Every structure is written in C-alpha cells, then in structure tokens.
Amino acid sequence: MHRTEDTTWLLISRLSYAGLAPFVLLAFLLWLVDAELHPFIALAMAGYGAVIVSFLGGIHWGIGFRNAITSHNAPPVHFVWGVIAPLLAWVAIMMPAFAGLPLLGAILIACYVMDRRTWPAAGLGAWLTLRLHLTIVSSLSCFFAAGAT
C-alpha cells in the first residue's frame, strides 16, 4: 500500500468504529434508565440503525453507478438492494422496539451477507473484515437493546 492508502484506510477504520458508539451506548442506556424513557431511547437507536442501513444501501448505488459509467455493465442487484435495505429499515422503525430492533439487527446482518456476495467483484473484498466487525457489534447491540424493551 502507498502512504495515501494507509492514511485513508486508517481514517475510514476510525470513523467506522466511532460510528458504533451510538449503537453500543444506546443499547446499554436502555438497560440503565427508567422504563418511561425506553420509547425515546429505542426510537433513537432504531433511527440511527435505519440511517446506517440506508448508508449501506447507498454504497450499493455508488458501486452500481461506478460500474455503469466505467464498464456500462451494472448488475441490477446493487440498485435493487440499495432500495430494499432502507425500505426494510423503515418498516423496522415503525414497529414496536421489541420487534423493530431485532429486525434492524437482522437487516444489518443481511447487508453484510449481500456485501460479502457483491463487494469482491467490485474490488472491495479487502473491506469485508472491517464490515464483519461493524456488523457483529451493531447487530448484537440491536438484539441486546431489544431485550431491555
């Protein structure tokens, strides 16, 4: 790797791991606060999870557009998944927390599975270890939080 690639990798890794803080903090907070605050904290967590799922879907749109421009061959899966994942997350945030948070955890896992199937062909296979770490912590946080609701 070149020096620039090392710096970029470090920045992306740090920002990615920092992005786990709301998942972990809100999950623990649900176990620590009075039950009357649960709806607000659960909604904050579900909203954050839905934003992350939408971001992950957006990555697929970016891959699809890049492929369409560079090779005129964009597999439709990128565009389809880029819409399906956020729609599923939207459904999850409208559900009661005890059901919506586990659904978000499952959607985060599904996003990783889809990335694992499609990213190597897009030249992004090197990022899958980081993605796995992020998926484990974020999805487990959703499951853990659901247990408090």
N, C-alpha and C positions, 0 to 999 in steps of 0.2 A: 504494500500500500504506500501511496505517496503521503507526504506530510498533510496535505489538504484533506485527503480521505480520512486520515487518523483524526483530525480535528473535527470533521463533520460527523464521523462515527461517534466520537465522544459526546458531542453536543446532542445528537439525536438520542443516544442512550440516556444521558442525564435528563433530558426533557421527558422522555418516555417514562422513566422510573418516577420522576416527580409527578407525572400525571396519574400515578397510582395513589398518591396521597389522599385525594378526596374519597376514593373507594374505601381505603383502609380506615381513615378517620371517621367517616360517616357510619361505617359498619360497626365500629366499636362504640361510637356515640349512641347508637340505637340501643345498645345493651346498658348504657350508663345513665341515661336520662329518664325522667318520669314518662309514663305511658302517654300522657297528654301531648307530649312533644313528638311522639313517634310519627304521626302523619306528616309533619313538616320535614323531618329529617329523612324519612323514607322517600318522600317526593323529591327532595334534593338529590338523593342518591340515584333514584330512578331517572331523574332528568339528566344527571351527569352521565349515567350509563348510556342513555339514549343518544346523547351528544357524541360519545365515543364510538358507538356503533355507527352513527351517521358518518363520522370521520373515516372509519374503516371502510364503509361503503364508498365514500368519496375517493379513496385510494384506488379502488377498482375502476371508477370512472376515469381517473387520471391515467391508469395503465391502458385502458381501452382507447382513450383519445391518443395517447402516445403511439400505440400500435396502429391506429387508423391513419395517423399522419406519416409515420416513418415507413410502414410497410403496406399500407392500405389493406391490412388484414387484422381486424379487431374481433376477437372472439366475443360473441354476444354475451357470454357468461359474465363478463366484467360489468356490462351495463345492467343486466338483469339483477345480479346480486347487489349491485350498488343501489338499487331501488328496494329490493326485497328486505334487506337487513334493516334499514331505517324504518320501513313500514312495520316490521315485527316489533321493533323497539318502541314505536309509537303506541302500538297496542299494549305493550307491557306497562307503559307509564299511565295508561288509563285504567289498569286493573288495580285491585287492592294490593297493597305491598306484599302480603304473604304469598300472593300468586305472581305478581309482576316482577318482583326482584329475582326469584328463581328463573323466570322466563328470560330476563335480561342476562343472567349468568349463562343460560343455555345458548342464547344468541351470541354472546361473546365467544363461546366455545365453537359454535357453528362458523363464526367469522374466521377463527383460526384454521379450522378444517378447510374452509374454502381457500384461504390464503395458501395453505400448505399444498393444495391441489393446483393452484394457478400461478403463484409467485415464481417458482423455479423457471417456468417457461418465459416469464417476463424479465428474467435476470435478477430476481430479488431473493433468491434462495438463501443468501448469506444472512438475511434479516430474520429468518424464521426462528432462530434460537431466542432472540430478543422478544419476538412476538409470542413465543410459548411462555416465557416468564411473565410477560404482561397479562396474558390470558389466564394463567393459573391464579395470579393474585387478584385480578379484577373479578373473575367469575366466583372464586371462593369468597371474596368479600360480599358479593351479592347473595350467595347462599347463606353465609353467616348472618348477614343483616336480616334476611327473611326469617330466620329463626327467632329474632327478637321482636318481630311484629305480631 
